[in-house]
Amino acid sequence: MPRLSRAAALLLTASLSLAGCQWIKDDLSKGLGGGSKKDRSREADIAASKVTTIGVNAYLWRAALETLSFMPLVQTDSNGGVIVTDWYVNPAAQSERMKVTVTILDQDLRADGLRVAASRQTLQNGQWVDAPVQAATVQKLEDIILTRARDLRRATIAE
């Protein structure tokens, strides 16, 4: 019985090794410039959406920084993908202030690769008091950042 299980394990290992050979050959061929023109253009498109010279997607990072450029920044970590702003008081609404944290979660340019959190305070009797942030505010910030990131990517590909 032990011989049968060893033989089965050896047969399974050999078959997996042989099956992997074609995958390795295809992967090496693509890496060395083989494959069809369509495959290479698809890979270039994927590479353009996965700009990884920093720890996170560069389009999302740049778009987030541009979107929040009017707010004072407290912390930026391009490897971890975190941007934290300081309290910002809108000149048109002096009794309200906001603080935003943007976290980029992925190296791909994807909608679920971005998370925005916001805090809001209102001035009451000379004290800043926490106030709720409308969900639409956070959603709108995410949409603005994602739209700008896509525009940056399109501009880069068009060059």
C-alpha positions in Angstrom: 0.0 0.0 0.0 2.8 2.5 0.8 4.3 1.8 -2.6 1.1 2.7 -4.3 0.7 6.0 -2.5 4.4 6.9 -3.3 3.8 5.9 -6.9 0.7 8.0 -7.1 2.5 11.0 -5.5 5.4 10.6 -8.0 3.0 10.4 -10.9 1.1 13.5 -9.7 4.3 15.5 -9.3 5.6 14.5 -12.7 2.3 15.4 -14.4 2.2 18.8 -12.6 5.8 19.5 -13.6 5.0 18.7 -17.3 1.9 20.8 -17.2 3.8 23.7 -15.8 6.4 23.5 -18.6 4.0 24.9 -21.2 3.0 27.7 -18.8 6.7 28.5 -18.2 7.5 28.4 -21.9 4.5 30.7 -22.7 5.5 33.1 -19.9 9.1 33.3 -21.0 8.1 33.7 -24.6 6.0 36.7 -23.7 8.8 38.2 -21.5 11.3 37.9 -24.4 9.0 39.6 -26.9 7.3 36.5 -28.3 3.6 36.2 -28.7 1.3 38.1 -31.0 1.2 41.8 -31.4 -2.3 41.8 -29.8 -0.8 40.1 -26.7 2.0 42.7 -26.5 -0.4 45.6 -26.8 -2.6 44.1 -24.1 0.4 43.7 -21.8 1.4 47.3 -22.4 -2.1 48.4 -21.5 -2.0 46.4 -18.3 1.5 47.7 -17.5 0.2 51.3 -18.0 -2.5 50.7 -15.4 0.0 49.1 -13.0 2.6 51.9 -12.6 4.6 50.7 -9.7 7.7 52.9 -9.3 6.2 53.7 -5.9 4.4 51.2 -3.6 1.0 52.0 -5.0 -0.6 53.0 -8.3 1.0 56.2 -9.4 -2.1 57.5 -11.2 -4.2 57.2 -8.1 -1.4 58.7 -6.0 -1.0 61.7 -8.2 -4.7 62.2 -8.6 -5.2 62.1 -4.9 -2.5 64.6 -4.3 -3.8 66.9 -6.9 -7.4 66.6 -5.6 -6.3 67.4 -2.0 -3.8 70.1 -3.0 -5.9 72.9 -1.4 -5.7 71.2 2.0 -2.6 71.2 4.2 -0.9 67.8 4.3 0.2 66.2 7.5 1.5 62.9 6.2 2.2 61.4 2.9 3.5 57.8 2.4 3.8 56.8 -1.2 5.0 53.3 -0.3 2.1 52.7 2.0 -0.4 54.7 -0.1 -1.6 57.0 2.7 -2.3 60.7 2.5 -3.5 62.5 5.7 -4.5 66.2 5.7 -4.7 68.6 8.5 -7.9 70.4 9.4 -9.1 72.7 6.6 -11.5 75.6 7.1 -13.3 76.7 4.0 -13.2 80.5 3.8 -16.9 80.5 2.8 -17.9 78.5 5.9 -15.7 79.6 8.8 -17.7 77.6 11.4 -16.9 74.2 9.8 -13.6 72.3 9.2 -12.7 69.0 7.5 -9.9 66.5 7.7 -9.4 63.8 5.0 -7.5 60.5 4.9 -6.9 58.8 1.5 -5.6 55.3 1.4 -4.6 53.6 -1.8 -4.9 49.9 -1.4 -3.6 48.4 -4.6 -1.1 48.8 -7.4 -3.8 48.6 -10.0 -6.0 51.4 -11.1 -9.3 50.1 -9.8 -12.2 51.7 -8.1 -11.9 49.3 -5.1 -8.2 50.2 -4.7 -9.0 53.6 -3.1 -10.6 54.4 0.3 -11.4 57.9 1.5 -12.3 58.8 5.1 -13.3 62.2 6.2 -13.9 63.9 9.6 -15.9 67.1 10.1 -16.2 69.4 13.0 -18.4 72.5 13.6 -17.7 75.4 15.8 -20.2 75.7 18.7 -19.7 78.2 21.5 -16.0 78.5 20.7 -15.4 74.7 20.7 -14.9 72.4 17.8 -17.4 69.6 18.0 -17.5 66.4 15.9 -20.2 66.4 13.3 -21.3 63.7 10.9 -20.0 63.6 7.3 -22.5 62.9 4.6 -21.7 59.7 2.8 -22.1 61.6 -0.5 -19.2 63.8 0.4 -16.8 60.8 0.7 -18.2 59.2 -2.4 -17.8 62.4 -4.4 -14.1 62.7 -3.3 -13.5 59.1 -4.4 -15.1 59.8 -7.7 -13.1 62.9 -8.3 -9.8 61.1 -7.5 -10.7 58.1 -9.7 -11.8 60.3 -12.6 -8.6 62.3 -12.4 -6.5 59.1 -12.2 -8.2 57.7 -15.4 -7.6 61.0 -17.2 -3.9 60.9 -16.2 -3.7 57.3 -17.5 -5.4 58.2 -20.8 -3.1 61.2 -21.3 0.0 59.0 -20.7 -1.2 56.3 -23.1 -2.0 58.8 -25.8 1.6 60.2 -25.8 
